Amino acid sequence: MQPIPSQRLRVVNTLAPNSAAQFVLYWMRSARRPLWNFALQHATQRALERHKPLLILETLACDDPFASVRHHHFALDGMADNNRHFEGRSVTYIPWVEKRPQQIQAGLRRLAENCCLLVTDAHPLLEKRRELARVAEVLPVALEAVDSNGILPLQAAQQPFSTAYAFRRFLQRQLPGHLLSMPLADPLAEVSLPRLTELPAALAEAAATAGDLLYGSRSGLSQLPIDGQVKPVQSRGGYRAADELFQRFLGEGLPVYADQRNQPQQPATSQLSAHLRWGHIGSHQLVQQLLELGRWNPGRLAPDCRGQRSGWWGLDKNTEAFLDQLITWRELGYLFCQLRDDYQQFEALPDWAQQTLERHADDPRPYLYSTAELVQARTHDPLWNAAQRQLLREGQMHNYLRMLWGKKILEWSPSPRQALETLIEINDRFALDGRDPNSYSGIGWCLGRFDRAWGPRRPIFGTIRYMSSTNTARKVNVRNYLKRYGESEET
C-alpha cells in the first residue's frame, strides 16, 4: 500500500507507538467515509506494518455547537452506510453516539491503553483543533492526524489569502503535483488484516445501542442533550446518497452548470454541500471523476493563466466553473479557518470592510427584525421569507439566494456585529452544511470577506457589495421558487 503524502500527516504528540498493544485505532471524526479517505488509508497502512487489527471508531458528539436531531439524523445515515460497508471487510467498525458531554474523550483515553497508535482526521475548525489538542494531552500513545480535506493540503500554504483571485494564482502553481497524489478509491480493497477477537470494554455500551440509532426509529435521540426543536429533513446523509447526487449532477446539472447554476428552479447545482461538510464524500472523488469524464491529462493545463477563473484546466466551461467552486472557493475557506482562529469574528473581515461597516453602523435601518422573527420568516420581503423557509424545511438553501439572505440580515440588524452573530446562529442551527469553513466563508463574504469595495456608497452597507430582492428577481427566475416556499408551513 502506498504511503500518503507527507504534507497530509502531522504527528500530534511526542509519544511512540506501543508495538505490544492489541490494535491500531482510527478515530473517524470528520472524514466520515470508507472511500477516498487519506486517514483511513494511513491507518490501514499502519495496521499492515504491525500485523495488527484495525479498529475504526466513528464518533458523534452531543456537545458540538448547535448539535440537533436534524444534524444527528444526517450523520447517522452516514454511520449506517459505513457500518454496512465495513461489515464485509477485515476491520472492526464501531459507531459511537455520545450520550453525555466528554464521554468520547474519556473513552478514547481508555481505548488508547490497548492500541498501538491512534490515527484521526485533521480539520481546520477551531473547535476540532482544540478537541484534538485536549485528546493529545491525555493519550498515553502516539497520535497522528491526517488531512483529507481538499486537493491542496492545508500545510501547503503558510498564510491565508484575501481574495479568490490571489488564492487561485497560488493554486495554479501548486496543484499539478497534488493532482497526481490522490487517495486510494477503496483503501481496504484486497486488504487482509487480523480480526479483533474481543471488543474493548470501553465500547461495549456503544456497540450495544448502535442498532436502533442506525436502523431503527432513532427514538433514542430524544434522550440526548441536543436540540430537539430542529427536526430532521428529507435529505439523506451517507456516502451512498452523496454518490447518487453526484452521478445525477453529472448527467443533469453539469452540462448547464456555468449558465444555469444561479437559477433556483434549475437542477444545475450538485446539492453536495452538506455531504462535503459531513465528510460523506470527498473532493478527491469528485475531481477524479470529473477529470476522467473530460479525458483530462496534465498536458492540458495552461501555463500562463494567472489566476483566471476559466481556461487553466483545459476543460469545458461547465467543468471548469464547477472545479473553481469546489477547489478555489471551498479550499480558500478551509485554509482561512486553519490559519485564523478568529474566523467567526468581526475582526476577521478585511480592514476596508470593517471601516466601511463601522462608519455606517449608526445609519437608520428602515426595518429591524429580531432573531426570532428572522428564524420564523416573518419579514416584509416575500423572496427572503421563501429562502428562509427552504432552510427551515430542507436544511439547505439555493446558493444564489443564500447570498441575498445574508445581505438582507446585514441590512435588517441593529449593527453589523449583531448581523454577523445572527447569520452564524441561524445558519449553524438549521443548515445541514453549517459549522463548516464554507459556511463561514459565505457568511463573511456577505460582509466583505474575499471581496472588494463596491460603489456607490450606500446607507448601512457603505461600500460592501449590495444586493436587493428586486434586482435578484430581475436576474433570476424566482416565480416557481416563490410558489414552492412562499407560504409558511410547520417545520
C-alpha positions as CSV (number, residue, x, y, z in Angstrom):
1,M,0.0,0.0,0.0
2,Q,1.4,3.4,-1.0
3,P,2.1,5.9,1.8
4,I,0.1,9.1,2.0
5,P,1.8,12.4,1.0
6,S,4.0,13.7,3.9
7,Q,2.2,17.1,3.8
8,R,-1.0,15.4,4.9
9,L,0.4,13.8,8.0
10,R,1.0,15.6,11.3
11,V,2.4,13.9,14.4
12,V,0.4,15.5,17.2
13,N,2.3,14.4,20.3
14,T,5.8,13.1,21.0
15,L,4.9,9.6,22.3
16,A,6.0,6.5,20.5
17,P,3.7,3.7,19.2
18,N,3.1,0.8,21.5
19,S,4.1,-2.2,19.4
20,A,2.9,-4.7,22.1
21,A,-0.7,-3.3,22.1
22,Q,-3.7,-5.1,20.6
23,F,-4.8,-2.9,17.6
24,V,-4.4,0.2,15.6
25,L,-7.3,2.7,16.2
26,Y,-8.7,5.1,13.6
27,W,-10.9,7.8,15.2
28,M,-13.2,8.9,12.4
29,R,-14.5,12.3,13.2
30,S,-14.7,14.4,10.1
31,A,-13.8,12.3,7.0
32,R,-16.8,10.1,7.6
33,R,-16.5,7.8,4.6
34,P,-14.9,4.5,3.7
35,L,-13.7,5.7,0.3
36,W,-11.2,8.2,-1.0
37,N,-10.0,8.8,2.6
38,F,-6.3,9.5,3.3
39,A,-6.8,9.0,7.0
40,L,-8.3,5.5,6.6
41,Q,-5.6,4.7,4.1
42,H,-2.9,5.7,6.6
43,A,-4.5,3.8,9.4
44,T,-4.7,0.7,7.3
45,Q,-1.1,1.0,6.3
46,R,-0.1,1.4,10.0
47,A,-2.1,-1.8,10.8
48,L,-0.5,-3.7,7.9
49,E,3.0,-2.7,9.0
50,R,2.4,-4.0,12.5
51,H,0.2,-7.0,11.6
52,K,-2.5,-5.7,13.9
53,P,-6.2,-5.5,13.8
54,L,-7.7,-2.1,12.7
55,L,-10.5,-0.7,14.9
56,I,-12.5,2.1,13.3
57,L,-14.3,4.3,15.8
58,E,-16.7,6.9,14.3
59,T,-18.0,9.3,17.0
60,L,-20.9,11.7,17.1
61,A,-20.6,14.2,19.9
62,C,-23.6,15.7,21.8
63,D,-21.9,18.9,22.8
64,D,-20.9,20.2,19.4
65,P,-22.2,23.8,18.9
66,F,-25.8,23.6,17.7
67,A,-26.0,19.8,17.8
68,S,-29.6,18.8,17.0
69,V,-31.8,16.0,15.9
70,R,-31.6,17.3,12.4
71,H,-27.8,17.1,12.3
72,H,-27.7,13.8,14.2
73,H,-30.1,12.2,11.7
74,F,-27.9,13.2,8.8
75,A,-24.8,11.9,10.4
76,L,-26.4,8.7,11.5
77,D,-27.4,8.0,7.9
78,G,-23.7,8.1,7.1
79,M,-22.9,5.8,10.0
80,A,-25.4,3.3,8.8
81,D,-23.8,3.3,5.3
82,N,-20.3,2.9,6.8
83,N,-21.4,0.1,9.1
84,R,-22.8,-1.9,6.1
85,H,-19.6,-1.2,4.1
86,F,-17.2,-2.3,6.8
87,E,-19.2,-5.5,7.7
88,G,-17.5,-7.3,4.7
89,R,-14.0,-6.1,5.4
90,S,-11.3,-7.3,7.8
91,V,-11.7,-4.4,10.2
92,T,-13.9,-3.7,13.2
93,Y,-16.2,-0.7,12.9
94,I,-18.0,0.9,15.9
95,P,-20.3,3.9,15.6
96,W,-20.4,5.7,19.0
97,V,-23.1,8.3,19.6
98,E,-22.2,10.2,22.7
99,K,-24.9,10.3,25.5
100,R,-23.2,12.9,27.7
101,P,-20.5,15.5,27.2
102,Q,-16.9,14.4,27.4
103,Q,-17.8,10.7,27.2
104,I,-15.9,10.3,23.9
105,Q,-12.7,11.8,25.3
106,A,-12.8,9.6,28.3
107,G,-13.4,6.6,26.2
108,L,-10.5,7.4,23.8
109,R,-8.2,7.5,26.8
110,R,-9.3,4.1,27.9
111,L,-9.0,2.6,24.4
112,A,-5.5,4.1,24.0
113,E,-4.2,1.8,26.7
114,N,-4.7,-1.1,24.3
115,C,-3.8,0.4,21.0
116,C,-0.5,0.7,19.1
117,L,-1.3,4.2,18.0
118,L,-4.2,6.4,17.2
119,V,-4.9,7.9,13.8
120,T,-7.5,10.6,13.3
121,D,-8.8,13.2,10.9
122,A,-7.3,16.7,10.8
123,H,-9.8,19.5,10.4
124,P,-9.4,23.3,10.2
125,L,-12.2,24.4,12.5
126,L,-11.0,25.8,15.8
127,E,-13.3,23.5,17.8
128,K,-11.9,20.5,16.0
129,R,-8.3,21.6,16.6
130,R,-9.0,22.3,20.3
131,E,-10.7,18.9,20.6
132,L,-7.6,17.2,19.1
133,A,-5.3,19.1,21.5
134,R,-7.3,18.0,24.5
135,V,-7.2,14.4,23.4
136,A,-3.4,14.6,22.8
137,E,-2.9,15.8,26.4
138,V,-4.4,12.7,27.9
139,L,-3.4,9.9,25.5
140,P,-0.7,7.5,26.6
141,V,0.2,6.6,23.0
142,A,1.2,8.2,19.7
143,L,-1.4,10.3,17.9
144,E,-1.3,11.1,14.2
145,A,-3.7,13.5,12.3
146,V,-4.3,13.1,8.6
147,D,-5.6,15.8,6.3
148,S,-8.3,14.5,3.8
149,N,-10.0,17.9,3.4
150,G,-9.1,19.1,0.0
151,I,-7.0,18.7,-3.1
152,L,-4.4,21.1,-1.7
153,P,-3.0,20.0,1.7
154,L,-3.7,22.5,4.5
155,Q,0.0,22.6,5.2
156,A,0.9,23.7,1.7
157,A,0.2,27.4,2.5
158,Q,1.5,29.4,5.4
159,Q,-0.8,32.4,5.2
160,P,-4.5,33.0,4.4
161,F,-5.4,34.7,1.1
162,S,-7.6,37.8,1.0
163,T,-9.3,37.1,-2.4
164,A,-10.2,34.1,-4.6
165,Y,-8.0,35.6,-7.3
166,A,-4.9,35.6,-5.2
167,F,-5.6,32.1,-4.0
168,R,-6.3,30.9,-7.5
169,R,-2.9,32.1,-8.7
170,F,-1.3,30.2,-5.8
171,L,-3.4,27.0,-6.7
172,Q,-2.4,27.1,-10.3
173,R,1.3,26.9,-9.2
174,Q,0.8,24.3,-6.5
175,L,-2.0,22.0,-7.7
176,P,-0.4,20.0,-10.5
177,G,1.7,17.8,-8.2
178,H,-1.1,17.2,-5.8
179,L,-3.4,16.1,-8.6
180,L,-1.1,13.1,-9.1
181,S,-1.3,12.2,-5.3
182,M,-4.9,11.1,-4.9
183,P,-6.0,8.8,-2.1
184,L,-6.9,5.2,-2.9
185,A,-10.5,4.9,-4.0
186,D,-11.1,2.0,-1.6
187,P,-8.2,1.7,1.0
188,L,-9.4,-1.7,2.2
189,A,-9.8,-3.4,-1.1
190,E,-7.9,-6.7,-1.1
191,V,-6.5,-5.9,2.3
192,S,-6.4,-8.8,4.8
193,L,-5.8,-7.8,8.5
194,P,-6.1,-9.9,11.7
195,R,-9.5,-9.6,13.2
196,L,-10.1,-8.2,16.7
197,T,-11.2,-11.2,18.7
198,E,-12.6,-9.2,21.7
199,L,-14.3,-5.8,21.7
200,P,-12.7,-3.4,24.2
201,A,-14.9,-2.9,27.3
202,A,-15.0,0.8,26.7
203,L,-17.0,0.2,23.6
204,A,-19.5,-2.4,24.9
205,E,-22.3,0.1,25.5
206,A,-21.8,2.0,22.2
207,A,-21.9,-1.3,20.2
208,A,-25.0,-2.5,22.1
209,T,-27.0,0.7,21.4
210,A,-26.0,1.4,17.9
211,G,-28.6,-0.7,16.1
212,D,-31.7,1.4,16.9
213,L,-30.0,4.7,16.2
214,L,-28.6,3.5,12.8
215,Y,-31.5,1.4,11.6
216,G,-34.5,1.8,13.9
217,S,-36.8,4.6,14.8
218,R,-34.0,6.7,16.3
219,S,-36.3,7.5,19.2
220,G,-33.3,7.4,21.4
221,L,-32.3,10.8,20.1
222,S,-34.9,12.4,22.3
223,Q,-32.9,11.3,25.3
224,L,-29.7,13.1,24.2
225,P,-28.7,16.6,25.3
226,I,-29.2,18.0,21.8
227,D,-31.6,20.5,20.3
228,G,-34.8,18.6,19.7
229,Q,-36.6,21.5,18.1
230,V,-34.7,21.4,14.9
231,K,-36.4,18.4,13.2
232,P,-35.0,16.0,10.6
233,V,-35.4,16.8,6.9
234,Q,-36.0,14.6,3.9
235,S,-32.4,14.7,2.6
236,R,-30.5,11.6,3.4
237,G,-26.9,11.5,4.5
238,G,-24.1,9.0,3.8
239,Y,-21.7,8.2,1.1
240,R,-24.2,6.3,-1.0
241,A,-26.7,9.2,-1.1
242,A,-23.8,11.6,-1.9
243,D,-22.6,9.5,-4.8
244,E,-26.2,9.2,-6.2
245,L,-26.5,13.0,-6.1
246,F,-23.2,13.4,-7.8
247,Q,-24.0,11.0,-10.6
248,R,-27.3,12.8,-11.2
249,F,-25.4,16.1,-11.3
250,L,-23.0,14.7,-13.9
251,G,-26.0,13.9,-16.1
252,E,-28.3,16.8,-15.5
253,G,-26.6,19.7,-13.8
254,L,-23.0,19.7,-15.1
255,P,-24.0,20.2,-18.8
256,V,-25.7,23.5,-17.9
257,Y,-23.8,24.5,-14.8
258,A,-21.9,27.6,-16.0
259,D,-25.1,29.3,-17.3
260,Q,-27.8,27.9,-15.0
261,R,-26.4,27.4,-11.5
262,N,-27.9,30.7,-10.3
263,Q,-31.4,29.8,-11.4
264,P,-33.4,28.5,-8.4
265,Q,-35.7,26.4,-10.5
266,Q,-33.0,24.6,-12.4
267,P,-31.3,21.3,-11.2
268,A,-27.9,22.8,-12.1
269,T,-26.2,22.6,-8.7
270,S,-24.8,19.5,-7.2
271,Q,-26.5,19.8,-3.8
272,L,-23.4,18.2,-2.2
273,S,-22.6,20.9,0.3
274,A,-24.0,19.0,3.3
275,H,-22.3,15.8,2.2
276,L,-18.9,17.6,1.8
277,R,-19.4,19.2,5.2
278,W,-20.1,15.9,6.9
279,G,-17.3,14.1,5.1
280,H,-19.6,11.7,3.4
281,I,-17.9,12.4,0.1
282,G,-14.5,13.9,-0.6
283,S,-13.4,16.4,-3.2
284,H,-10.8,13.9,-4.4
285,Q,-13.5,11.6,-5.6
286,L,-15.4,14.4,-7.4
287,V,-12.3,15.8,-9.0
288,Q,-11.1,12.4,-10.2
289,Q,-14.4,11.5,-11.8
290,L,-14.6,14.9,-13.5
291,L,-11.1,14.7,-14.9
292,E,-11.8,11.1,-16.1
293,L,-15.1,12.3,-17.7
294,G,-13.2,15.0,-19.6
295,R,-10.4,12.6,-20.6
296,W,-8.0,15.1,-19.0
297,N,-4.3,14.9,-18.7
298,P,-1.7,17.3,-17.1
299,G,-0.6,18.4,-20.6
300,R,-3.8,20.3,-21.0
301,L,-3.0,22.8,-18.2
302,A,-2.5,26.4,-19.4
303,P,0.9,27.6,-18.1
304,D,0.1,31.3,-18.2
305,C,-3.4,31.5,-16.8
306,R,-2.5,33.9,-14.0
307,G,-5.5,33.5,-11.7
308,Q,-8.2,33.4,-14.3
309,R,-11.4,31.5,-13.4
310,S,-11.5,29.6,-16.6
311,G,-9.0,28.3,-19.1
312,W,-6.4,26.8,-16.7
313,W,-7.7,23.2,-16.7
314,G,-8.2,22.9,-20.5
315,L,-11.7,21.6,-19.9
316,D,-15.2,22.7,-21.0
317,K,-16.6,25.8,-19.3
318,N,-19.1,23.9,-17.1
319,T,-16.5,21.6,-15.6
320,E,-14.1,24.5,-15.1
321,A,-16.8,26.5,-13.4
322,F,-17.6,23.7,-11.0
323,L,-14.0,23.0,-10.2
324,D,-13.5,26.6,-9.4
325,Q,-16.3,26.4,-6.8
326,L,-15.2,23.0,-5.5
327,I,-11.4,23.8,-5.2
328,T,-10.8,27.6,-5.2
329,W,-13.7,28.8,-3.1
330,R,-14.1,25.8,-0.9
331,E,-10.4,25.4,-0.1
332,L,-9.9,29.2,0.3
333,G,-12.3,29.0,3.3
334,Y,-10.7,25.9,4.7
335,L,-7.3,27.5,4.6
336,F,-8.6,30.7,6.2
337,C,-10.1,28.8,9.1
338,Q,-6.9,26.8,9.5
339,L,-4.8,29.9,9.9
340,R,-7.2,32.3,11.5
341,D,-8.7,31.4,14.9
342,D,-11.0,34.4,14.7
343,Y,-12.8,33.4,11.5
344,Q,-16.2,33.9,13.2
345,Q,-15.3,37.3,14.5
346,F,-15.9,40.8,13.0
347,E,-12.2,41.5,13.3
348,A,-11.5,38.7,10.7
349,L,-13.1,40.9,8.0
350,P,-10.7,42.8,5.8
351,D,-9.8,46.3,7.1
352,W,-11.7,48.1,4.4
353,A,-14.9,46.2,5.2
354,Q,-14.6,46.8,8.9
355,Q,-14.1,50.5,8.3
356,T,-17.0,51.0,6.0
357,L,-19.4,48.9,8.2
358,E,-18.3,50.8,11.3
359,R,-18.7,54.1,9.5
360,H,-22.3,53.2,8.7
361,A,-23.1,51.3,11.9
362,D,-25.4,54.0,13.2
363,D,-27.3,54.6,9.9
364,P,-31.1,54.4,10.3
365,R,-32.5,50.9,9.5
366,P,-35.8,51.1,7.6
367,Y,-36.6,47.6,9.0
368,L,-35.3,45.9,12.1
369,Y,-36.1,42.2,12.9
370,S,-35.3,40.1,15.9
371,T,-33.5,36.8,15.5
372,A,-36.9,35.0,16.3
373,E,-38.7,37.0,13.6
374,L,-36.0,36.1,11.1
375,V,-36.0,32.4,12.0
376,Q,-39.8,32.3,11.6
377,A,-39.6,34.1,8.2
378,R,-41.7,37.0,9.4
379,T,-40.3,39.9,7.4
380,H,-41.9,42.2,4.8
381,D,-39.8,40.6,2.0
382,P,-41.5,37.5,0.3
383,L,-38.4,36.3,-1.5
384,W,-36.3,36.4,1.7
385,N,-39.0,34.7,3.6
386,A,-39.1,32.0,0.9
387,A,-35.4,31.4,1.2
388,Q,-35.6,31.1,5.0
389,R,-38.5,28.7,4.7
390,Q,-36.4,26.5,2.4
391,L,-33.7,26.5,5.1
392,L,-36.2,25.5,7.8
393,R,-37.9,22.8,5.8
394,E,-34.9,21.3,3.9
395,G,-31.8,22.3,5.8
396,Q,-30.4,23.9,2.7
397,M,-30.9,27.0,0.6
398,H,-30.2,27.7,-3.0
399,N,-26.7,29.1,-3.4
400,Y,-27.6,32.4,-5.1
401,L,-30.5,33.2,-2.8
402,R,-28.3,32.4,0.2
403,M,-26.2,35.5,-0.7
404,L,-29.3,37.7,-0.8
405,W,-30.4,36.1,2.5
406,G,-27.1,37.1,4.2
407,K,-27.1,40.6,2.7
408,K,-30.6,41.3,4.0
409,I,-29.8,40.2,7.5
410,L,-27.0,42.8,7.5
411,E,-29.5,45.4,6.4
412,W,-32.1,44.5,9.0
413,S,-29.9,44.1,12.0
414,P,-29.1,46.8,14.6
415,S,-25.4,46.7,13.8
416,P,-23.0,44.8,11.5
417,R,-21.6,42.9,14.5
418,Q,-25.1,41.7,15.5
419,A,-25.7,40.8,11.9
420,L,-22.7,38.5,11.9
421,E,-23.7,36.8,15.1
422,T,-27.3,36.3,13.8
423,L,-26.1,34.9,10.5
424,I,-23.9,32.3,12.2
425,E,-26.5,31.4,14.7
426,I,-29.3,30.8,12.1
427,N,-27.1,29.1,9.6
428,D,-25.3,26.8,12.0
429,R,-28.5,25.8,13.8
430,F,-30.6,25.0,10.7
431,A,-28.3,24.3,7.7
432,L,-27.0,20.8,7.2
433,D,-23.8,22.3,5.9
434,G,-23.5,24.6,8.9
435,R,-20.5,24.7,11.3
436,D,-18.2,24.4,8.3
437,P,-15.4,26.5,6.8
438,N,-17.5,27.0,3.7
439,S,-20.4,28.4,5.8
440,Y,-18.1,30.9,7.4
441,S,-16.7,31.9,4.0
442,G,-20.2,32.6,2.7
443,I,-21.3,34.5,5.8
444,G,-18.1,36.5,5.8
445,W,-18.5,37.2,2.0
446,C,-21.8,38.9,2.8
447,L,-19.9,41.4,4.9
448,G,-16.9,41.8,2.6
449,R,-14.5,38.9,3.1
450,F,-12.8,37.7,-0.1
451,D,-14.4,40.6,-1.9
452,R,-13.5,44.2,-2.8
453,A,-15.2,47.6,-2.2
454,W,-18.1,48.5,-4.5
455,G,-19.6,51.8,-5.4
456,P,-21.7,53.8,-5.0
457,R,-21.5,54.1,-1.2
458,R,-24.9,53.2,0.3
459,P,-26.5,53.6,3.7
460,I,-25.8,50.7,6.1
461,F,-23.7,48.9,3.5
462,G,-21.2,51.6,2.8
463,T,-19.0,50.1,0.0
464,I,-20.0,46.5,0.8
465,R,-21.4,44.8,-2.3
466,Y,-25.2,45.4,-2.3
467,M,-28.0,43.0,-3.2
468,S,-31.8,43.5,-3.3
469,S,-34.7,41.2,-3.7
470,T,-36.0,43.3,-6.6
471,N,-32.7,43.1,-8.6
472,T,-32.4,39.4,-7.8
473,A,-35.9,38.7,-9.2
474,R,-34.8,40.5,-12.4
475,K,-31.6,38.4,-12.7
476,V,-33.1,35.0,-12.0
477,N,-36.5,33.4,-12.3
478,V,-38.0,33.1,-8.9
479,R,-41.6,32.6,-9.8
480,N,-41.7,28.8,-9.1
481,Y,-39.4,29.3,-6.1
482,L,-41.9,31.7,-4.5
483,K,-44.7,29.3,-5.2
484,R,-42.9,26.4,-3.6
485,Y,-41.7,28.2,-0.5
486,G,-43.9,31.3,-0.4
487,E,-46.4,30.0,2.2
488,S,-45.5,29.1,5.8
489,E,-46.0,25.6,7.0
490,E,-45.0,23.8,10.1
491,T,-41.3,23.0,10.2
